[in-house]
Amino acid sequence: MSVENKKQNPFVKWLLIGISVFFLFVMLILPLISVIYNSLYKGLKFYWDTVSDPYTIKALLLTLRATLWALVINTIFGLFAAWTITKFNFKGKKILTTLIDLPVTVSPIIAGLIFILIFGRQSPIYPLLMKMHLKVVFAVPGIILATVFVTFPFVSRELIPVLNTQGSDEEEAAALMGANFFTIFTKITFPHIKWPFLYGVVLCTARAMGEFGAVSVLSGHIRGKTNTLPLHVEILFNEFHYYDAFAVSSILVMMAIIVLIIRSVVEHFGNKAETL
């Protein structure tokens, strides 16, 4: 049997489809069903009382706040880093590219411990932080810092391959014709990277909302002040409030589904734009 016939073998085709569907059902669909079922197990009133609890609302607002800060900072950094790496040649370029990938390779818990060493009481700069009335460890700035750290590669990593493929011929031609940097970026560069840029923003948002490790180390688990939604779920579960934990988890599930829908829309329009 030829390689082409093997590829068209219906048995192999449906076997692979069946394995993929089974794996997705066990690893993704079944856990989602479990979260929804257990969150509504005690009724809608119990569910509403749990998700509208003041501690849950504060945890949700802190999660959104940290996500927004991470999104703004990493969007700016991602654009600058991608532009620098793809448009300029300089010493240390490979080192910069490697450092951008560092949060992907370092455990978030280790990152949290590093930030404690840098900004904690034993740090040489701790007295300076106190004079500035700036508390990082076990405070909101630490949570934002941890969220930024674990998410900053996402935007730049989506842009760098596209900018490398695009080259710089169009920008150079526009510069020779007298166009300024802002015009070159908005009229020539950004239209090429628009969809990868939005895709990176969506991935950054999704990662920021679910961050646990680094935030857990830096937060101090102060209920109502430094607990994000994932940390609030952990506390409820450790206190044996299982159905409360599932109810709060359902908020994260809904947020993840919204992000997934946005990601699919961005990916669809991005693929459509590439075919035009």
GITA-V787112 format. One line per field, one symbol per residue. phi: phi as a letter, one per 40 degrees, with the letter a starting at -180 (. if undefined). psi: psi as a letter, one per 30 degrees, with the letter a starting at -180 (. if undefined). burial: # if it has 24 or more other ideal C-beta (glycine too) atoms within 12 Angstrom, else .. A space follows every 10 residues. Layout:
phi=???
psi=???
burial=???
This chain:
phi=.ccccccccc ccdccccccc cccccccbcc cccccccccb cchccccccc cccdcccccc cccccccccc cccccccccc ccccccbbba cgcccccccc cdcccccdcc dcccccccbc ccccccdccc ccfbbbcgad dccccccccc bccccccccd ccccccgbcc cccccccgcc cccccccbcc dcbdcdcccc cccccccccc cbdccccccg fccgbbccdd cccccccccg cccccccccc cccccccccc cccccccccc cccccc
psi=kleeeefgje eeefeeeeee eeeeeefeee eeeeeeeefg egleeeeeee fgkeeeeeee eeeeeeeeee eeefeeeeee eeeeeffkkl kgeeeeeeee fefefkkeee eeeeeeeefa efkfgeeeee efhjkekhle eeeeeeeeef fffeeeffee eeeeeeagee eeeeefggkl eeeeeefeee ffgeeeeeee eeeeeeeeeg kedeeeefef hjkfegklee eeeeeeefgg ieeeeeeeef eeeeeeeeee eeeeeeeeee eeeff.
burial=.......... .......... .......... .#..#..##. ......#..# #.#.##.### .######.## #####.###. ###.###... .....#...# ..#....#.. ##.###..## .......... ....###### ########## ########## .##..#.... #......... ...##..### .######### ########## ########## ##...##### ######.... #.######## ###.##..#. ..#..#...# ......
